[in-house]
Amino acid sequence: MARLRRCLRLAFALLVFKGLALASLAPRSALRVAGVLLFASEAARAEKDLGYEQMDRLKGGGEALGKKRTRMPGFRALPSGLQVKDVDPGRSGAPEAQLGDAVVFTWEGYTINYFGRPFETRTLQKMDGLDPDPVRFQVGDGTVIKGIDEGVLGMREGGVRQLIVPVELSYDEGHQLAPRPSTAGGNRALDFVMDNKGGLMDKTLLINVAVKRVYPK
């Protein structure tokens, strides 16, 4: 029964995510969630033991109440808990991002298990009349969320990578880590999830990263 409830929760989350993510993306966006739009049955069959989500109200529930993390098909699960999938390997022969390199990237973000709600996309930016500059940081400098800091390692210019970011590799309570959404609505959507104290919110994020430049140290 516990396994059935877990599969039903997964089915609902993935199907809602599929519909909203497709509706929010610009038609020609290079950052697509297609690789994550999976049939619930496929995801359930590929489920691996990655531990439980950090949802305090469910602590101690184990198999009965705990929400297990799901390894998404086609993604690699790293020891940190980050899951990555390369959509585009980038320009052949270009340098790969390493610790200490400067990286310039654009990104999109979704609250994958909270109705698949987008908090940063080109569509949201266009609706607000914004054209933000790409984000630039030095790998390992601690200025971006850990999921992106680790997630860009090995990426080349022109590369596109999807990241499933668990809460422990995500945003800080002080809202200091980059990248932040460029729109007011995006900030509200992200903070509603990340700042929730109810203990029942799954704060896993989907972040799509497109590397524009890599400057070796």
C-alpha positions as a printed Julia matrix, in Angstrom:
217×3 Matrix{Float64}:
  0.0    0.0     0.0
  2.82   2.4     0.89
  4.49   1.74   -2.48
  1.17   2.37   -4.29
  0.71   5.71   -2.53
  4.27   6.67   -3.43
  3.73   5.84   -7.1
  0.45   7.79   -7.18
  2.14  10.85   -5.7
  4.9   10.58   -8.3
  2.37  10.18  -11.12
  0.51  13.32  -10.1
  3.66  15.43   -9.75
  5.09  14.38  -13.11
  1.85  14.8   -15.06
  1.18  18.27  -13.65
  4.8   19.24  -14.26
  4.52  18.07  -17.85
  1.54  20.25  -18.67
  2.72  23.44  -16.99
  6.31  23.24  -18.14
  5.33  22.86  -21.79
  2.91  25.75  -21.55
  5.52  28.08  -20.04
  8.44  27.54  -22.41
  9.04  29.72  -25.45
  8.71  27.62  -28.64
 12.35  28.0   -29.63
 13.89  27.97  -26.18
 17.14  26.01  -26.09
 16.45  25.17  -22.45
 13.71  22.58  -22.6
 12.26  20.33  -19.97
 11.55  17.62  -22.53
 14.11  15.28  -21.0
 12.27  15.38  -17.69
  8.77  15.02  -19.07
  8.36  11.36  -18.33
  5.44   8.98  -18.09
  4.82   8.19  -14.44
  5.13   4.46  -15.06
  8.65   4.89  -16.45
  9.73   6.99  -13.5
  8.29   4.52  -11.01
 10.14   1.61  -12.62
 13.4    3.56  -12.55
 13.05   4.65   -8.93
 16.25   4.16   -6.95
 17.03   4.57   -3.28
 18.28   8.15   -3.02
 16.93   8.62    0.49
 13.96  10.71    1.58
 12.98  14.3     0.93
 13.67  16.72    3.79
 10.04  17.2     4.8
  9.98  17.6     8.57
  6.31  16.73    9.05
  6.99  13.31    7.53
 10.09  12.52    9.58
  9.95   9.14   11.24
  7.26   7.92    8.87
  9.64   5.69    6.91
  7.89   3.52    4.32
  4.48   4.55    5.61
  4.77   8.34    5.27
  8.19   9.33    3.96
  8.51  10.63    0.42
 11.38   8.86   -1.3
 13.52  10.69   -3.77
 13.29   9.53   -7.36
 16.13   9.03   -9.82
 14.84  10.44  -13.09
 15.42   8.19  -16.13
 18.27   9.48  -18.28
 19.84  11.41  -15.4
 23.07  10.58  -13.58
 22.88  10.7    -9.82
 26.04  12.16   -8.27
 27.23  11.34   -4.73
 25.99  14.73   -3.5
 22.42  13.88   -4.52
 22.46  16.15   -7.58
 21.05  14.57  -10.76
 22.34  15.75  -14.14
 21.44  15.17  -17.77
 23.31  16.59  -20.78
 20.91  17.87  -23.44
 23.67  19.36  -25.62
 27.37  18.54  -25.06
 28.49  21.93  -26.37
 31.17  22.94  -28.84
 33.64  20.18  -29.63
 37.15  21.01  -28.49
 36.06  23.87  -26.24
 37.48  23.91  -22.7
 35.47  22.17  -20.0
 34.58  24.14  -16.89
 36.81  23.24  -13.96
 37.22  24.46  -10.4
 38.4   28.08  -10.45
 37.27  28.82  -14.03
 34.95  31.72  -14.78
 31.67  30.55  -16.33
 28.96  32.61  -18.03
 25.53  30.98  -18.3
 21.81  31.51  -18.78
 19.23  29.46  -16.95
 15.62  28.46  -16.34
 14.07  27.16  -13.15
 10.99  25.18  -12.07
  9.59  23.99   -8.75
  9.4   20.47  -10.15
  7.3   18.91   -7.37
  5.1   21.92   -6.68
  2.88  21.92   -9.78
  5.92  22.31  -12.05
  5.66  26.06  -11.56
  8.29  28.1   -13.48
 10.13  30.79  -11.56
 12.61  31.79  -14.28
 11.99  31.42  -18.01
 12.3   33.53  -21.14
  8.5   33.7   -21.26
  8.33  35.27  -17.78
 11.09  37.71  -18.71
  9.35  38.77  -21.92
  6.06  39.25  -20.09
  7.83  41.75  -17.82
  9.79  43.33  -20.67
 13.13  42.15  -19.33
 16.3   40.98  -21.06
 18.7   40.15  -18.22
 22.41  39.63  -18.72
 23.82  36.1   -18.38
 25.13  35.1   -14.96
 28.88  35.04  -14.43
 30.7   33.39  -11.53
 33.89  31.54  -10.66
 33.38  27.82  -10.1
 33.82  27.07   -6.42
 33.58  30.68   -5.16
 30.4   30.01   -3.21
 28.31  32.74   -4.85
 25.83  30.44   -6.6
 23.76  27.58   -5.25
 25.7   24.37   -4.76
 23.64  22.53   -7.37
 24.81  24.88  -10.12
 28.35  25.16   -8.75
 28.71  21.39   -9.05
 26.41  21.04  -12.04
 28.49  23.12  -14.47
 31.68  21.12  -13.89
 32.74  19.51  -17.17
 30.4   21.63  -19.29
 31.64  23.29  -22.49
 30.59  26.47  -24.26
 27.25  25.89  -25.95
 26.44  23.03  -23.61
 22.99  22.61  -22.08
 22.5   20.56  -18.92
 19.46  19.79  -16.8
 19.87  19.62  -13.03
 17.55  18.05  -10.48
 18.54  20.0    -7.37
 17.68  18.66   -3.89
 16.99  21.18   -1.16
 20.39  20.79    0.51
 22.08  21.98   -2.72
 19.6   24.77   -3.33
 18.89  28.29   -2.12
 19.86  29.68    1.27
 17.44  31.16    3.81
 19.0   34.59    3.45
 18.38  34.73   -0.32
 22.02  35.62   -0.93
 23.01  32.91   -3.4
 22.68  33.4    -7.15
 21.05  33.11   -9.52
 17.87  34.83   -8.43
 14.8   35.09  -10.66
 14.77  38.26  -12.74
 11.05  38.96  -12.27
  9.05  39.84   -9.16
  6.6   37.02   -9.87
  9.44  34.54  -10.25
 10.92  35.56   -6.92
  7.55  35.14   -5.22
  7.05  31.69   -6.75
 10.52  30.51   -5.71
 10.38  31.97   -2.2
  6.9   30.55   -1.57
  8.38  27.08   -1.91
 11.86  27.56   -0.46
 10.71  29.6     2.57
  7.8   27.33    3.45
  8.02  26.17    7.07
  5.09  23.76    7.07
  7.29  20.69    6.72
  5.22  19.18    3.91
  6.65  21.03    0.9
  8.9   19.14   -1.53
 11.49  21.77   -2.44
 13.24  19.89   -5.25
 14.02  22.16   -8.23
 14.65  21.6   -11.92
 17.25  24.03  -13.24
 18.35  24.14  -16.88
 21.76  25.69  -17.51
 23.17  26.83  -20.86
 26.88  27.71  -20.75
 27.83  30.65  -22.96
 31.51  31.05  -22.15
 34.2   29.32  -20.1
 37.31  31.31  -19.11
 39.98  28.95  -17.8
 41.76  30.18  -14.71
